[in-house]
Amino acid sequence: MKFLNFLLNNEPCLGVLNAKEEVVCLKDLGIDARDMNDFILNYEKYRLKLENLEKIPSLKIPKEEILAPIITPLQDIICLGINFLDHAKESARFKGEKFEERQSPVYFSKRVNAATAPYANLYLHEEVTKQLDYECELAFVLGKEAYKIKALDAKAYIFGYTIINDISARDLQKQHKQFYRAKSLEGSTIMGPYLVSADEIAYPPKLALQSYVNGELRQNSNTEFFIFNIAYVLEELSAGMRLKAGSIISMGTPSGVGMGLNPPQFLKENDEVCCVIENLGKLCNKIVKK
């Protein structure tokens, strides 16, 4: 199923797509979840009510009224850096470093006060960065707590998948020699348009992934090319870290980001950046000044 968050009478409302790709309000199914986090945490209580989906009147929702599926994550998002080999190489070139294959994943966290809607504007933040960049990524959300789990069991812990555009300030990344500030500017986590339940996506996910800037194809890869896959990541992280239900993990981006082009091409006012992942939908956001 494709779950979403949208505006109804100017208020956030949870919904699910029916067979006609129209939206059914979860409230009309008798599901009184406060938000998507609450829905995920209490999914077993709500699951049977979803069986009535095709009996409930549906709505056609303009794309501009679709919000991020999870507006306020329960914790910082866990991200993987340079988890595609081609992106690892372009990142090393941009930094002027010698490329070395890594034996272990690079993890960092991303502060998200409020995730940006899939068709909302994105602020340029030109007062703090001159090198704003895009990163199309597959993210997954845990449906239950994971602690000391095995890779073979990872699939059972995934509630669903979504797209994240991990907006990054490359100059801040180089300045601080780490990711946190560069990845955490306001609005720099674009998410959606849906949270697609894990049962709709073959596991492990092998999904085509693209990004476009002003209609020009920039990134073009597939999630089957992760250096470290979801099962590896969940086993490693949960070995000593309790990953709570609702946790979001973003799996990294392939080559083709702005810093990897020759010369580099960073986002500027009036650019439109779109991220597309097979079976998950599309994010399209215009870059604006405040």
C-alpha positions in Angstrom: 0.0 0.0 0.0 1.0 3.6 -0.5 0.5 5.7 2.6 0.7 9.5 2.4 0.2 12.7 4.3 -1.8 15.5 2.7 -3.7 18.7 3.4 -7.4 18.5 3.9 -9.1 21.7 4.9 -5.6 23.1 5.5 -4.8 20.5 8.1 -2.5 17.5 7.7 -4.4 14.2 7.1 -3.2 10.7 6.7 -4.4 8.7 3.7 -3.8 5.6 1.6 -4.1 5.1 -2.2 -6.8 2.8 -3.4 -6.8 0.7 -6.6 -7.8 3.8 -8.7 -4.7 5.7 -7.2 -7.1 8.0 -5.4 -6.8 8.9 -1.7 -8.9 7.4 1.1 -8.6 9.2 4.4 -7.5 6.9 7.2 -10.0 8.5 9.5 -12.8 7.3 7.2 -11.5 3.8 7.8 -11.8 4.3 11.5 -8.0 4.8 11.9 -7.4 7.5 14.4 -3.6 7.8 14.2 -2.3 11.2 15.2 0.4 11.1 12.5 2.4 8.7 10.4 4.7 7.8 13.3 1.7 6.9 15.4 0.3 4.8 12.5 3.6 2.9 12.2 3.9 2.3 15.9 0.4 1.0 16.2 0.1 -0.7 12.8 -1.1 -4.0 14.1 -4.0 -2.3 15.8 -5.0 -0.6 12.5 -4.1 -3.3 9.9 -7.5 -5.1 9.6 -9.3 -1.8 9.0 -7.4 -1.3 5.8 -9.2 -4.3 4.3 -12.2 -2.0 3.8 -10.2 0.4 1.6 -12.1 -0.2 -1.6 -15.5 0.4 0.1 -14.7 4.0 1.2 -15.3 7.1 -1.0 -12.0 8.5 -2.2 -10.5 11.9 -3.0 -8.4 13.3 -5.9 -5.6 15.3 -4.2 -3.5 17.8 -6.1 0.1 17.0 -5.9 0.8 20.4 -4.4 -1.2 19.4 -1.3 0.8 16.2 -0.6 3.1 16.6 2.4 6.1 14.5 3.5 4.8 11.2 4.7 6.7 11.6 8.0 6.9 15.3 8.7 8.8 15.1 12.0 10.9 12.0 12.4 11.0 10.5 15.9 14.9 10.9 15.8 17.5 12.2 13.5 17.6 10.3 10.2 20.5 7.7 10.0 22.3 8.2 6.6 24.9 6.3 4.7 27.6 8.2 3.0 29.3 7.2 -0.3 27.4 3.9 -0.4 27.7 3.6 -4.2 31.2 3.0 -5.6 30.8 5.6 -8.4 29.8 8.3 -6.0 32.6 7.4 -3.7 35.0 8.1 -6.5 33.5 11.4 -7.5 33.4 12.5 -3.9 37.1 11.8 -3.6 37.8 13.8 -6.8 35.9 16.8 -5.5 37.7 16.8 -2.2 41.1 16.3 -3.9 41.6 13.1 -2.0 43.0 9.8 -3.1 40.2 7.3 -3.6 40.3 4.2 -1.4 37.7 1.5 -1.2 36.2 1.4 2.3 35.9 -1.8 4.3 33.1 -0.4 6.5 30.1 1.9 5.9 30.1 5.6 6.6 27.3 6.6 8.9 26.1 10.1 9.8 22.9 11.6 11.1 20.7 14.3 9.6 18.7 16.8 11.8 15.1 17.2 10.5 12.9 19.6 12.2 10.3 19.2 9.5 10.7 17.3 6.2 10.0 19.2 3.1 6.9 18.2 1.0 7.6 16.4 -2.3 6.5 19.4 -4.5 7.3 22.3 -2.1 9.9 25.0 -2.7 13.5 24.5 -1.4 15.3 27.5 0.1 18.8 28.3 -1.4 20.3 29.3 2.0 22.8 31.5 0.1 23.7 33.3 3.4 25.5 30.2 4.6 26.3 28.1 1.5 27.3 28.6 -2.2 27.4 24.9 -3.0 23.9 23.5 -2.4 23.6 20.0 -3.9 21.1 17.2 -4.4 21.2 13.5 -3.6 18.5 11.1 -4.6 18.2 8.3 -2.1 16.2 5.2 -1.1 15.1 5.3 2.5 13.4 2.7 4.6 11.4 3.0 7.8 11.5 0.4 10.6 8.1 -1.1 11.6 9.5 -2.6 14.9 12.4 -2.3 17.2 15.6 -3.9 15.9 18.3 -4.9 18.4 21.0 -7.5 17.8 19.3 -8.9 14.7 20.8 -11.0 12.0 21.0 -9.9 8.3 18.8 -12.8 7.3 16.0 -11.4 9.4 16.3 -7.8 8.2 13.3 -7.8 5.8 10.9 -8.5 8.7 11.8 -5.2 10.4 11.0 -2.9 7.4 7.7 -1.2 7.4 8.1 0.6 4.1 10.2 2.7 1.7 10.3 6.3 0.5 12.4 8.7 -1.5 14.7 11.2 0.2 16.5 14.1 -1.5 19.4 14.5 0.8 20.2 18.2 0.1 23.8 18.9 1.0 25.9 22.0 1.4 29.3 20.9 0.0 31.3 23.9 1.2 30.1 23.3 4.7 30.9 19.6 4.4 34.5 20.4 3.4 34.8 23.2 6.0 33.8 21.1 8.9 35.2 17.8 7.6 32.0 16.0 8.6 28.4 15.8 7.4 26.1 17.0 10.2 25.8 20.7 9.6 26.1 20.4 5.8 23.1 18.0 5.7 20.9 19.7 8.3 20.0 23.1 6.9 16.3 23.9 7.3 14.2 22.1 4.6 17.1 20.0 3.4 15.3 16.7 3.8 12.8 16.3 1.0 10.7 13.2 1.5 7.8 11.4 -0.2 5.6 11.4 -2.0 4.5 8.1 -0.3 5.6 5.7 2.3 5.2 2.4 0.3 4.6 -0.7 2.4 7.4 -3.3 2.3 5.1 -5.9 0.8 4.9 -4.0 -2.5 8.6 -3.9 -3.1 10.6 -7.1 -3.9 13.4 -7.7 -1.4 16.2 -6.8 -1.5 15.0 -3.8 -3.5 16.4 -3.5 -7.0 14.9 -0.2 -8.0 15.9 2.2 -10.8 16.9 5.6 -9.4 17.2 8.9 -11.3 17.6 12.6 -10.6 17.0 15.5 -13.0 17.9 19.2 -12.8 15.8 21.3 -15.1 14.9 18.2 -17.0 18.5 17.1 -17.5 19.3 13.6 -16.3 22.0 13.7 -13.7 21.9 10.5 -11.7 20.9 7.2 -13.2 21.5 4.0 -11.2 19.8 1.2 -9.3 19.6 0.3 -5.6 21.0 -3.1 -6.3 24.4 -1.3 -6.5 24.6 -0.4 -2.8 28.1 -1.2 -1.5 26.5 -2.1 1.9 23.0 -3.4 1.6 20.0 -3.0 3.9 20.6 -6.4 5.6 24.2 -5.6 6.3 23.4 -2.2 7.7 20.6 -3.4 10.0 22.8 -6.2 11.4 25.8 -3.9 12.0 23.9 -1.0 13.5 21.6 -3.1 15.7 24.6 -5.1 17.1 25.1 -2.4 19.7 22.5 0.2 19.0 18.8 -0.2 19.7 16.9 1.0 16.5 13.4 2.0 17.5 10.3 1.5 15.4 9.8 4.5 13.2 13.5 5.0 12.7 14.4 6.2 9.1 17.6 5.0 7.4 18.6 6.6 4.1 20.9 4.4 2.0 23.1 6.8 0.1 23.3 8.2 -3.4 25.0 7.3 -6.7 27.2 9.4 -8.9 25.9 12.4 -10.9 25.5 14.9 -8.1 26.4 18.5 -8.7 29.8 18.3 -7.1 30.8 15.4 -9.3 30.3 17.2 -12.6 33.1 18.8 -14.6 32.9 21.6 -13.7 30.7 21.2 -10.6 27.2 22.6 -11.0 25.4 23.5 -7.8 21.8 24.4 -7.4 20.8 28.0 -8.0 17.6 30.1 -7.9 14.8 28.8 -10.1 16.4 25.4 -10.7 14.0 22.5 -10.4 15.4 19.2 -9.1 13.4 16.0 -9.4 14.2 12.6 -7.8 12.5 9.5 -9.1 12.7 5.9 -7.8 10.9 3.0 -9.5 7.6 2.2 -7.8 8.0 4.9 -5.2 7.0 8.0 -7.1 8.7 11.4 -7.6 9.9 14.5 -5.8 10.1 17.8 -7.7 11.2 20.9 -6.0 12.0 24.5 -7.2 14.9 26.3 -5.7 14.0 29.8 -4.3 15.5 32.6 -2.3 13.9 33.4 1.1 
